[in-house]
C-alpha cells in the first residue's frame, strides 16, 4: 500500500465520522492523562492554560475547558475536516489547522496534551525538544499518549495497514528522548481498557 500523509487520512476519517470511534477508543487513556494534569493544577496559584496537539474534533479541548481551574484551552490539528468539525461542535472554542513541526505557537502553555500524534512525525525526538523550549511554561507539564511503540506488537503492522509512515521507538528510546529534550520528573505507565496498549509519558519543565 502506498503511504499518504497522516493529515490526509484523518481528514478523510472525519468526513465519514470515524473521529467518533477514535474518541471512544482513546477515552480510557485520555481520562488518565487528564486526571494527571488536573492533579498538577491543584498546586498552581492561577488558572491553567492548555493546548491539545492533534486535537481531532476537539473533544479533549472541551474536557479541559470544563475544568474549573482552566483559564484557556485550544486545539490544533493538521486535518482540515477535523478542525471544521471541532469548530462546528464548539463554535466558541479556539481551534486551528496547523502543520508540525513547522508551526510556531504565539504563546506558551502550562499543559501540553497529545494523544496519538507524535510518532507520525519523521523526528518526534526533535519535536519534544521544540515542545520543551517553545511551547511549555516553566513549571509546566507535557503528557503524551502513544499506542504505536516497539513493545506493543499489535501496533507494528499499523503503518502498512493504515498506509502512513510511523516512527517506531521502544519505551526506553521514548524515555531517553524526553530526557534529552530537557524534561524532568519524567513518569511513564501503560494503560488501556482491555489491555495495557497505551504508553503514557509525562514530564515537567522546571525552568
N, CA, C and O of each residue as an XYZ file, in Angstrom:
828
protein
N       0.837     -1.194      0.000
C       0.000      0.000      0.000
C       0.875      1.248      0.000
O       1.848      1.326      0.750
N       0.528      2.239     -0.850
C       1.281      3.479     -0.878
C       0.991      4.287      0.384
O      -0.098      4.213      0.952
N       1.975      5.047      0.802
C       1.848      5.818      2.037
C       1.309      7.213      1.738
O       1.713      7.852      0.766
N       0.385      7.681      2.591
C      -0.191      9.020      2.481
C       0.167      9.821      3.725
O       0.471      9.234      4.764
N       0.138     11.146      3.641
C       0.312     11.943      4.854
C      -0.784     11.621      5.858
O      -1.944     11.457      5.479
N      -0.430     11.530      7.123
C      -1.417     11.208      8.152
C      -2.543     12.232      8.184
O      -3.692     11.889      8.464
N      -2.211     13.504      7.894
C      -3.251     14.533      7.924
C      -4.337     14.268      6.878
O      -5.510     14.557      7.117
N      -3.956     13.726      5.729
C      -4.951     13.393      4.702
C      -5.837     12.246      5.159
O      -7.051     12.278      4.958
N      -5.241     11.243      5.767
C      -6.006     10.097      6.250
C      -7.028     10.536      7.285
O      -8.191     10.137      7.222
N      -6.595     11.359      8.242
C      -7.505     11.771      9.307
C      -8.546     12.769      8.807
O      -9.645     12.843      9.358
N      -8.217     13.528      7.780
C      -9.215     14.377      7.135
C     -10.350     13.509      6.591
O     -11.528     13.799      6.799
N      -9.974     12.450      5.897
C     -10.982     11.548      5.340
C     -11.778     10.856      6.444
O     -12.988     10.666      6.320
N     -11.096     10.482      7.521
C     -11.795      9.821      8.635
C     -12.839     10.746      9.247
O     -13.924     10.292      9.610
N     -12.534     12.026      9.366
C     -13.502     12.968      9.927
C     -14.726     13.079      9.039
O     -15.846     13.210      9.531
N     -14.516     13.028      7.735
C     -15.635     13.147      6.795
C     -16.617     11.986      6.918
O     -17.807     12.151      6.649
N     -16.133     10.820      7.321
C     -17.015      9.652      7.435
C     -17.370      9.334      8.888
O     -17.937      8.279      9.173
N     -17.036     10.247      9.808
C     -17.415     10.067     11.201
C     -16.533      9.146     12.011
O     -16.891      8.749     13.120
N     -15.385      8.807     11.464
C     -14.509      7.876     12.175
C     -13.846      8.530     13.383
O     -13.310      7.836     14.247
N     -13.877      9.850     13.447
C     -13.318     10.552     14.599
C     -14.047     10.181     15.884
O     -13.448     10.182     16.959
N     -15.328      9.867     15.780
C     -16.102      9.500     16.964
C     -15.616      8.170     17.535
O     -15.585      7.992     18.753
N     -15.239      7.238     16.664
C     -14.685      5.976     17.119
C     -13.321      6.163     17.755
O     -12.983      5.480     18.722
N     -12.532      7.089     17.213
C     -11.227      7.396     17.800
C     -11.408      7.953     19.209
O     -10.665      7.606     20.127
N     -12.398      8.815     19.364
C     -12.682      9.389     20.682
C     -13.042      8.301     21.680
O     -12.524      8.285     22.797
N     -13.908      7.411     21.293
C     -14.301      6.320     22.205
C     -13.108      5.418     22.516
O     -12.919      5.007     23.660
N     -12.306      5.111     21.497
C     -11.186      4.212     21.694
C     -10.096      4.788     22.577
O      -9.408      4.045     23.278
N      -9.930      6.101     22.551
C      -8.860      6.738     23.313
C      -9.310      7.262     24.669
O      -8.484      7.703     25.468
N     -10.606      7.219     24.934
C     -11.153      7.874     26.126
C     -10.548      7.346     27.419
O     -10.266      8.124     28.330
N     -10.347      6.040     27.510
C      -9.841      5.456     28.763
C      -8.478      6.031     29.107
O      -8.261      6.486     30.229
N      -7.557      6.014     28.150
C      -6.210      6.524     28.398
C      -6.222      8.033     28.603
O      -5.527      8.543     29.482
N      -6.999      8.748     27.806
C      -7.036     10.204     27.915
C      -7.569     10.639     29.272
O      -7.084     11.615     29.844
N      -8.556      9.928     29.789
C      -9.069     10.272     31.112
C      -7.975     10.176     32.168
O      -7.924     11.000     33.081
N      -7.100      9.180     32.054
C      -5.981      9.073     32.990
C      -4.990     10.218     32.794
O      -4.450     10.758     33.760
N      -4.758     10.579     31.537
C      -3.834     11.675     31.246
C      -4.355     12.997     31.815
O      -3.599     13.772     32.400
N      -5.651     13.243     31.639
C      -6.226     14.473     32.154
C      -6.279     14.456     33.680
O      -6.066     15.485     34.322
N      -6.557     13.319     34.247
C      -6.551     13.203     35.709
C      -5.175     13.584     36.255
O      -5.070     14.253     37.283
N      -4.121     13.151     35.555
C      -2.764     13.502     35.961
C      -2.554     15.011     35.877
O      -2.035     15.616     36.815
N      -2.950     15.622     34.766
C      -2.761     17.060     34.607
C      -3.565     17.852     35.634
O      -3.068     18.819     36.212
N      -4.793     17.438     35.854
C      -5.636     18.162     36.807
C      -5.067     18.065     38.223
O      -5.245     18.976     39.032
N      -4.395     16.977     38.512
C      -3.739     16.849     39.817
C      -2.617     17.876     39.940
O      -2.433     18.472     41.002
N      -1.865     18.086     38.854
C      -0.795     19.083     38.884
C      -1.374     20.491     39.021
O      -0.747     21.369     39.614
N      -2.561     20.701     38.475
C      -3.188     22.028     38.527
C      -3.524     22.446     39.952
O      -3.656     23.636     40.235
N      -3.663     21.477     40.847
C      -4.005     21.796     42.232
C      -2.920     22.631     42.906
O      -3.201     23.362     43.856
N      -1.690     22.527     42.422
C      -0.576     23.258     43.030
C      -0.303     24.596     42.347
O       0.630     25.305     42.725
N      -1.110     24.946     41.344
C      -0.868     26.187     40.610
C      -1.643     27.333     41.236
O      -2.813     27.170     41.582
N      -1.004     28.504     41.390
C      -1.687     29.637     42.013
C      -2.755     30.266     41.126
O      -3.692     30.886     41.628
N      -2.619     30.110     39.821
C      -3.566     30.711     38.881
C      -4.213     29.632     38.020
O      -3.794     28.474     38.023
N      -5.233     30.036     37.291
C      -5.869     29.099     36.367
C      -4.889     28.723     35.260
O      -4.060     29.534     34.847
N      -4.998     27.474     34.782
C      -4.009     26.979     33.829
C      -4.428     27.218     32.383
O      -5.607     27.371     32.066
N      -3.414     27.244     31.520
C      -3.615     27.271     30.072
C      -3.176     25.922     29.511
O      -2.273     25.285     30.054
N      -3.813     25.487     28.425
C      -3.521     24.154     27.887
C      -3.718     24.132     26.377
O      -4.514     24.888     25.819
N      -2.973     23.249     25.742
C      -3.148     23.006     24.309
C      -3.180     21.507     24.074
O      -2.430     20.748     24.688
N      -4.065     21.094     23.169
C      -4.131     19.699     22.738
C      -3.582     19.633     21.323
O      -4.149     20.217     20.399
N      -2.482     18.922     21.160
C      -1.808     18.811     19.861
C      -2.310     17.553     19.159
O      -2.152     16.442     19.666
N      -2.920     17.739     17.980
C      -3.603     16.643     17.309
C      -4.984     16.466     17.910
O      -5.366     15.368     18.314
N      -5.738     17.574     17.964
C      -6.966     17.619     18.757
C      -8.151     16.915     18.122
O      -9.163     16.704     18.790
N      -8.054     16.542     16.835
C      -9.192     15.884     16.202
C     -10.422     16.778     16.228
O     -10.354     17.945     15.843
N     -11.548     16.233     16.680
C     -12.793     17.012     16.699
C     -12.933     17.889     17.936
O     -13.995     18.462     18.179
N     -11.851     17.995     18.724
C     -11.836     18.926     19.838
C     -12.348     18.390     21.153
O     -12.551     19.158     22.094
N     -12.562     17.086     21.241
C     -13.207     16.545     22.441
C     -12.366     16.729     23.693
O     -12.913     16.954     24.773
N     -11.029     16.635     23.569
C     -10.180     16.824     24.751
C     -10.145     18.299     25.154
O     -10.129     18.621     26.342
N     -10.135     19.180     24.177
C     -10.182     20.610     24.488
C     -11.437     20.937     25.284
O     -11.386     21.721     26.233
N     -12.551     20.350     24.910
C     -13.800     20.604     25.622
C     -13.737     20.063     27.055
O     -14.299     20.665     27.971
N     -13.059     18.934     27.248
C     -12.881     18.409     28.599
C     -11.980     19.327     29.419
O     -12.249     19.574     30.594
N     -10.919     19.830     28.807
C     -10.035     20.767     29.502
C     -10.796     22.030     29.905
O     -10.677     22.500     31.036
N     -11.575     22.573     28.975
C     -12.316     23.810     29.235
C     -13.330     23.643     30.350
O     -13.649     24.603     31.052
N     -13.833     22.447     30.514
C     -14.879     22.214     31.515
C     -14.342     22.182     32.937
O     -15.121     22.229     33.890
N     -13.019     22.104     33.099
C     -12.438     22.050     34.440
C     -12.442     23.446     35.061
O     -12.137     24.434     34.394
N     -12.787     23.513     36.327
C     -12.930     24.809     36.994
C     -11.629     25.597     37.067
O     -11.656     26.822     37.189
N     -10.479     24.907     36.994
C      -9.184     25.588     37.096
C      -8.618     25.980     35.745
O      -7.501     26.492     35.679
N      -9.351     25.757     34.669
C      -8.860     26.072     33.325
C      -9.196     27.509     32.966
O     -10.355     27.923     33.020
N      -8.168     28.265     32.600
C      -8.384     29.627     32.150
C      -8.403     29.771     30.641
O      -9.007     30.700     30.105
N      -7.733     28.838     29.948
C      -7.652     28.915     28.489
C      -7.263     27.554     27.945
O      -6.371     26.900     28.488
N      -7.922     27.117     26.875
C      -7.561     25.859     26.211
C      -7.784     26.005     24.719
O      -8.735     26.651     24.279
N      -6.899     25.401     23.950
C      -7.058     25.420     22.498
C      -6.593     24.097     21.916
O      -5.923     23.304     22.577
N      -6.966     23.879     20.660
C      -6.562     22.661     19.979
C      -6.039     22.961     18.594
O      -6.498     23.886     17.923
N      -5.063     22.160     18.171
C      -4.544     22.275     16.810
C      -4.523     20.891     16.173
O      -4.362     19.878     16.854
N      -4.687     20.868     14.865
C      -4.668     19.609     14.127
C      -4.312     19.926     12.685
O      -4.571     21.026     12.198
N      -3.720     18.960     12.011
C      -3.341     19.155     10.622
C      -4.403     18.761      9.625
O      -4.236     18.987      8.427
N      -5.501     18.172     10.094
C      -6.570     17.707      9.214
C      -7.693     18.742      9.165
O      -8.312     19.041     10.185
N      -7.949     19.277      7.993
C      -8.936     20.351      7.848
C     -10.311     19.949      8.346
O     -10.963     20.715      9.055
N     -10.757     18.754      7.983
C     -12.105     18.340      8.362
C     -12.244     18.153      9.862
O     -13.326     18.354     10.414
N     -11.156     17.768     10.532
C     -11.198     17.646     11.989
C     -11.410     19.018     12.624
O     -12.238     19.160     13.523
N     -10.678     20.023     12.170
C     -10.811     21.366     12.723
C     -12.191     21.938     12.410
O     -12.801     22.584     13.262
N     -12.680     21.709     11.212
C     -14.016     22.185     10.855
C     -15.067     21.566     11.760
O     -16.010     22.241     12.173
N     -14.910     20.278     12.072
C     -15.876     19.613     12.951
C     -15.772     20.159     14.366
O     -16.789     20.371     15.027
N     -14.535     20.390     14.842
C     -14.346     20.944     16.183
C     -15.025     22.305     16.305
O     -15.675     22.584     17.313
N     -14.881     23.151     15.291
C     -15.490     24.472     15.323
C     -17.011     24.403     15.242
O     -17.706     25.251     15.801
N     -17.523     23.400     14.551
C     -18.974     23.235     14.464
C     -19.556     22.818     15.809
O     -20.594     23.325     16.235
N     -18.873     21.888     16.467
C     -19.338     21.412     17.768
C     -19.178     22.482     18.845
O     -20.037     22.631     19.714
N     -18.081     23.219     18.782
C     -17.716     24.184     19.826
C     -17.350     25.512     19.164
O     -16.172     25.856     19.077
N     -18.361     26.264     18.695
C     -18.073     27.488     17.935
C     -17.357     28.567     18.738
O     -16.753     29.464     18.150
N     -17.408     28.503     20.044
C     -16.720     29.492     20.877
C     -15.296     29.079     21.238
O     -14.572     29.830     21.893
N     -14.896     27.878     20.807
C     -13.575     27.370     21.156
C     -12.485     27.881     20.222
O     -12.758     28.514     19.202
N     -11.256     27.592     20.596
C     -10.095     28.017     19.814
C      -9.469     26.789     19.154
O      -8.838     25.965     19.816
N      -9.653     26.686     17.851
C      -9.140     25.547     17.079
C      -8.479     26.062     15.807
O      -9.010     26.948     15.138
N      -7.318     25.503     15.479
C      -6.586     25.963     14.304
C      -6.012     24.777     13.547
O      -5.587     23.783     14.136
N      -6.009     24.909     12.213
C      -5.297     23.933     11.395
C      -3.823     24.330     11.373
O      -3.476     25.425     10.932
N      -2.965     23.440     11.847
C      -1.539     23.714     11.923
C      -0.771     22.459     11.549
O      -1.148     21.355     11.941
N       0.290     22.621     10.803
C       1.151     21.510     10.444
C       2.431     21.572     11.264
O       3.067     22.620     11.375
N       2.790     20.441     11.830
C       4.024     20.345     12.608
C       5.038     19.498     11.840
O       4.679     18.562     11.125
N       6.316     19.853     12.006
C       6.908     20.734     13.020
C       6.991     22.215     12.638
O       7.587     22.995     13.380
N       6.407     22.627     11.497
C       6.614     23.996     11.023
C       5.938     25.040     11.915
O       6.479     26.131     12.094
N       4.785     24.730     12.467
C       4.012     25.706     13.231
C       4.741     26.160     14.491
O       5.348     25.353     15.195
N       4.675     27.460     14.766
C       5.241     28.020     15.990
C       4.132     28.703     16.783
O       3.463     29.585     16.247
N       3.919     28.329     18.029
C       2.832     28.927     18.815
C       3.155     30.378     19.176
O       4.317     30.778     19.232
N       2.103     31.146     19.416
C       2.271     32.552     19.774
C       2.364     32.746     21.280
O       2.580     33.865     21.747
N       2.205     31.680     22.038
C       2.269     31.755     23.491
C       2.802     30.438     24.029
O       2.998     29.484     23.277
N       3.036     30.390     25.337
C       3.421     29.142     25.997
C       2.295     28.699     26.921
O       1.453     29.501     27.324
N       2.294     27.406     27.251
C       1.179     26.805     27.973
C       1.665     26.113     29.246
O       2.801     25.646     29.333
N       0.771     26.063     30.224
C       1.061     25.303     31.444
C       1.016     23.803     31.164
O       1.806     23.038     31.718
N       0.091     23.388     30.306
C      -0.079     21.976     29.996
C      -0.125     21.757     28.489
O      -0.829     22.460     27.763
N       0.628     20.781     28.041
C       0.536     20.310     26.656
C       0.077     18.862     26.683
O       0.718     18.009     27.296
N      -1.026     18.596     26.023
C      -1.579     17.243     25.947
C      -1.560     16.789     24.492
O      -1.822     17.576     23.583
N      -1.250     15.523     24.283
C      -1.310     14.981     22.925
C      -1.535     13.480     22.988
O      -0.865     12.769     23.737
N      -2.480     13.010     22.198
C      -2.783     11.581     22.145
C      -2.676     11.096     20.712
O      -3.380     11.582     19.827
N      -1.794     10.138     20.489
C      -1.685      9.504     19.180
C      -1.339     10.498     18.060
O      -1.997     10.539     17.020
N      -0.306     11.284     18.297
C       0.155     12.202     17.259
C       1.640     12.079     16.975
O       2.049     12.011     15.816
N       2.449     12.052     18.025
C       3.867     12.336     17.909
C       4.599     11.399     16.953
O       5.484     11.847     16.222
N       4.258     10.124     16.938
C       5.018      9.174     16.121
C       4.724      9.286     14.626
O       5.368      8.609     13.825
N       3.774     10.120     14.236
C       3.555     10.349     12.807
C       4.618     11.272     12.217
O       4.745     11.371     10.997
N       5.373     11.941     13.068
C       6.454     12.802     12.599
C       7.696     11.978     12.274
O       7.915     10.914     12.853
N       8.503     12.478     11.343
C       9.749     11.790     10.992
C      10.768     11.859     12.128
O      11.587     10.954     12.290
N      10.713     12.939     12.913
C      11.669     13.108     14.009
C      10.932     13.553     15.272
O      11.024     14.718     15.658
N      10.208     12.649     15.915
C       9.470     13.037     17.117
C      10.381     13.477     18.253
O       9.978     14.271     19.102
N      11.623     12.956     18.272
C      12.566     13.350     19.320
C      12.830     14.854     19.256
O      12.860     15.524     20.289
N      13.021     15.380     18.058
C      13.264     16.814     17.916
C      12.019     17.617     18.274
O      12.131     18.710     18.829
N      10.823     17.088     17.963
C       9.595     17.786     18.302
C       9.453     17.924     19.803
O       8.952     18.938     20.288
N       9.888     16.916     20.546
C       9.857     17.015     22.004
C      10.732     18.166     22.495
O      10.355     18.880     23.424
N      11.889     18.347     21.879
C      12.762     19.470     22.245
C      12.079     20.802     21.957
O      12.156     21.732     22.759
N      11.411     20.889     20.808
C      10.704     22.116     20.450
C       9.559     22.375     21.424
O       9.363     23.506     21.868
N       8.804     21.327     21.758
C       7.751     21.476     22.770
C       8.328     22.067     24.048
O       7.789     23.023     24.606
N       9.442     21.480     24.506
C      10.051     21.903     25.765
C      10.498     23.361     25.696
O      10.242     24.132     26.621
N      11.151     23.734     24.627
C      11.762     25.063     24.539
C      10.768     26.155     24.178
O      10.878     27.274     24.678
N       9.790     25.850     23.312
C       8.965     26.908     22.739
C       7.493     26.870     23.144
O       6.782     27.858     22.965
N       7.026     25.746     23.685
C       5.591     25.602     23.910
C       5.187     25.626     25.384
O       4.052     25.985     25.696
N       6.074     25.259     26.284
C       5.677     24.999     27.668
C       6.261     26.044     28.614
O       7.436     26.402     28.535
N       5.400     26.518     29.510
C       5.819     27.465     30.530
C       6.743     26.789     31.549
O       6.648     25.579     31.757
N       7.635     27.556     32.186
C       8.374     26.995     33.312
C       7.413     26.448     34.374
O       6.413     27.083     34.708
N       7.726     25.290     34.884
C       6.909     24.535     35.835
C       5.742     23.810     35.157
O       4.975     23.110     35.818
N       5.611     23.978     33.850
C       4.533     23.330     33.136
C       4.834     21.875     32.820
O       5.943     21.389     33.044
N       3.822     21.187     32.295
C       3.899     19.747     32.027
C       3.464     19.429     30.602
O       2.619     20.109     30.021
N       4.064     18.382     30.060
C       3.566     17.737     28.848
C       3.162     16.317     29.217
O       3.866     15.648     29.973
N       2.038     15.856     28.694
C       1.645     14.465     28.856
C       1.176     13.961     27.494
O       0.305     14.551     26.854
N       1.777     12.859     27.074
C       1.568     12.369     25.706
C       1.254     10.883     25.723
O       1.917     10.104     26.407
N       0.242     10.499     24.968
C      -0.150      9.096     24.847
C       0.298      8.521     23.509
O       0.148      9.161     22.468
N       0.845      7.314     23.541
C       1.417      6.672     22.356
C       0.929      5.221     22.302
O       1.132      4.461     23.249
N       0.298      4.846     21.217
C      -0.126      3.449     21.049
C       0.803      2.654     20.145
O       0.868      1.427     20.232
N       1.521      3.358     19.277
C       2.441      2.674     18.359
C       3.860      2.770     18.914
O       4.504      3.815     18.823
N       4.335      1.677     19.486
C       5.705      1.609     20.001
C       6.140      0.152     19.963
O       5.317     -0.754     19.826
N       7.424     -0.057     20.083
C       8.006     -1.370     19.783
C       7.409     -2.493     20.625
O       7.171     -3.589     20.118
N       7.167     -2.230     21.894
C       6.679     -3.288     22.774
C       5.206     -3.636     22.540
O       4.749     -4.696     22.968
N       4.472     -2.770     21.878
C       3.084     -3.065     21.535
C       3.064     -3.745     20.169
O       2.870     -3.093     19.143
N       3.262     -5.034     20.168
C       3.490     -5.773     18.922
C       2.333     -5.635     17.938
O       2.545     -5.606     16.726
N       1.124     -5.551     18.456
C      -0.034     -5.432     17.573
C       0.043     -4.168     16.718
O      -0.475     -4.138     15.602
N       0.688     -3.133     17.240
C       0.747     -1.854     16.531
C       1.776     -1.838     15.413
O       1.776     -0.918     14.595
N       2.640     -2.818     15.359
C       3.743     -2.771     14.400
C       3.280     -2.940     12.952
O       4.014     -2.606     12.021
N       2.071     -3.456     12.764
C       1.526     -3.600     11.417
C       0.762     -2.358     10.958
O       0.355     -2.272      9.800
N       0.569     -1.418     11.842
C      -0.264     -0.256     11.514
C       0.246      0.569     10.344
O      -0.571      0.972      9.516
N       1.546      0.852     10.217
C       1.978      1.672      9.077
C       1.517      1.107      7.734
O       1.077      1.848      6.855
N       1.621     -0.183      7.592
C       1.187     -0.811      6.339
C      -0.337     -0.844      6.247
O      -0.906     -0.595      5.184
N      -0.988     -1.150      7.355
C      -2.450     -1.281      7.352
C      -3.135      0.062      7.099
O      -4.072      0.149      6.306
N      -2.660      1.104      7.781
C      -3.276      2.423      7.643
C      -2.749      3.153      6.414
O      -3.437      4.003      5.847
N      -1.521      2.819      6.002
C      -0.932      3.443      4.834
C      -0.268      4.775      5.117
O      -0.268      5.668      4.269
N       0.305      4.914      6.320
C       1.019      6.139      6.675
C       2.360      5.773      7.295
O       2.540      4.664      7.798
N       3.294      6.706      7.255
C       4.580      6.488      7.908
C       4.449      6.707      9.413
O       3.776      7.638      9.856
N       5.091      5.850     10.187
C       5.124      5.982     11.631
C       6.552      5.721     12.104
O       7.231      4.831     11.593
N       7.001      6.505     13.082
C       8.314      6.297     13.676
C       8.167      5.342     14.852
O       7.451      5.631     15.810
N       8.844      4.209     14.774
C       8.711      3.164     15.786
C       9.874      3.226     16.764
O      11.023      2.992     16.389
N       9.572      3.543     18.018
C      10.577      3.599     19.075
C      10.182      2.667     20.215
O       9.005      2.360     20.406
N      11.182      2.225     20.966
C      10.908      1.426     22.161
C      10.564      2.355     23.321
O      10.736      3.570     23.221
N      10.081      1.789     24.412
C       9.786      2.601     25.594
C      11.041      3.320     26.061
O      10.996      4.511     26.367
N      12.155      2.612     26.118
C      13.401      3.239     26.567
C      13.832      4.368     25.638
O      14.323      5.399     26.096
N      13.651      4.177     24.341
C      14.020      5.234     23.394
C      13.147      6.472     23.593
O      13.633      7.599     23.506
N      11.864      6.259     23.859
C      10.985      7.391     24.144
C      11.439      8.120     25.398
O      11.518      9.348     25.412
N      11.736      7.368     26.450
C      12.147      7.993     27.707
C      13.471      8.743     27.541
O      13.650      9.827     28.097
N      14.384      8.169     26.785
C      15.647      8.859     26.505
C      15.398     10.169     25.749
O      16.069     11.171     25.996
N      14.437     10.152     24.836
C      14.121     11.362     24.069
C      13.553     12.453     24.967
O      13.855     13.632     24.779
N      12.739     12.072     25.932
C      12.190     13.058     26.869
C      13.309     13.662     27.707
O      13.334     14.873     27.927
N      14.219     12.842     28.170
C      15.343     13.351     28.953
C      16.234     14.256     28.128
O      16.664     15.307     28.604
N      16.516     13.856     26.891
C      17.365     14.656     26.014
C      16.718     15.992     25.667
O      17.413     16.977     25.420
N      15.394     16.024     25.647
C      14.682     17.264     25.342
C      14.766     18.267     26.489
O      14.568     19.465     26.284
N      15.060     17.779     27.698
C      15.191     18.670     28.841
C      14.186     18.453     29.948
O      14.264     19.109     30.987
N      13.234     17.541     29.749
C      12.186     17.329     30.744
C      12.733     16.705     32.031
O      13.684     15.924     32.001
N      12.125     17.059     33.148
C      12.423     16.494     34.461
C      11.175     15.808     35.015
O      10.091     15.906     34.440
N      11.345     15.119     36.129
C      10.222     14.419     36.774
C       9.453     13.553     35.773
O       8.223     13.508     35.786
N      10.198     12.875     34.916
C       9.574     12.077     33.853
C       8.916     10.837     34.456
O       9.526     10.095     35.226
N       7.672     10.644     34.088
C       6.910      9.497     34.579
C       6.319      8.771     33.376
O       6.008      9.394     32.361
N       6.166      7.465     33.491
C       5.511      6.730     32.408
C       4.761      5.537     32.956
O       5.131      4.963     33.980
N       3.708      5.176     32.262
C       2.945      3.974     32.611
C       2.179      3.521     31.376
O       2.012      4.271     30.415
N       1.727      2.299     31.426
C       0.943      1.725     30.333
C      -0.462      1.444     30.832
O      -0.661      1.000     31.963
N      -1.434      1.711     29.966
C      -2.817      1.572     30.390
C      -3.696      1.206     29.199
O      -3.248      1.226     28.052
N      -4.934      0.877     29.481
C      -5.896      0.532     28.448
C      -7.099     -0.132     29.068
O      -7.009     -0.733     30.138
N      -8.221     -0.022     28.397
C      -9.460     -0.594     28.931
C      -9.422     -2.110     28.940
O      -9.890     -2.744     29.886
N      -8.859     -2.697     27.878
C      -8.793     -4.159     27.773
C      -7.381     -4.690     27.943
O      -7.185     -5.781     28.478
N      -6.401     -3.925     27.491
C      -5.005     -4.317     27.655
C      -4.167     -3.053     27.775
O      -4.609     -1.971     27.389
N      -2.959     -3.187     28.310
C      -2.101     -2.016     28.547
C      -1.402     -1.612     27.260
O      -0.184     -1.740     27.131
N      -2.190     -1.121     26.308
C      -1.651     -0.827     24.979
C      -1.113      0.599     24.860
O      -0.227      0.856     24.044
N      -1.631      1.521     25.657
C      -1.225      2.920     25.546
C      -0.077      3.221     26.489
O      -0.168      2.990     27.695
N       0.996      3.735     25.931
C       2.130      4.217     26.708
C       1.910      5.700     26.970
O       1.807      6.493     26.035
N       1.837      6.070     28.236
C       1.678      7.464     28.622
C       2.992      7.937     29.235
O       3.554      7.282     30.112
N       3.471      9.085     28.759
C       4.686      9.676     29.295
C       4.380     11.126     29.668
O       3.754     11.860     28.903
N       4.827     11.518     30.844
C       4.655     12.881     31.317
C       5.989     13.427     31.776
O       6.812     12.687     32.317
N       6.211     14.701     31.568
C       7.444     15.339     32.006
C       7.210     16.805     32.291
O       6.299     17.421     31.737
N       8.039     17.361     33.160
C       7.885     18.746     33.597
C       9.049     19.608     33.136
O      10.188     19.148     33.067
N       8.753     20.852     32.824
C       9.779     21.842     32.512
C      10.020     22.656     33.781
O       9.190     23.482     34.160
N      11.141     22.425     34.427
C      11.384     23.062     35.714
C      11.832     24.512     35.591
O      11.634     25.297     36.519
N      12.428     24.879     34.473
C      12.885     26.268     34.337
C      12.851     26.689     32.875
O      13.199     27.824     32.551
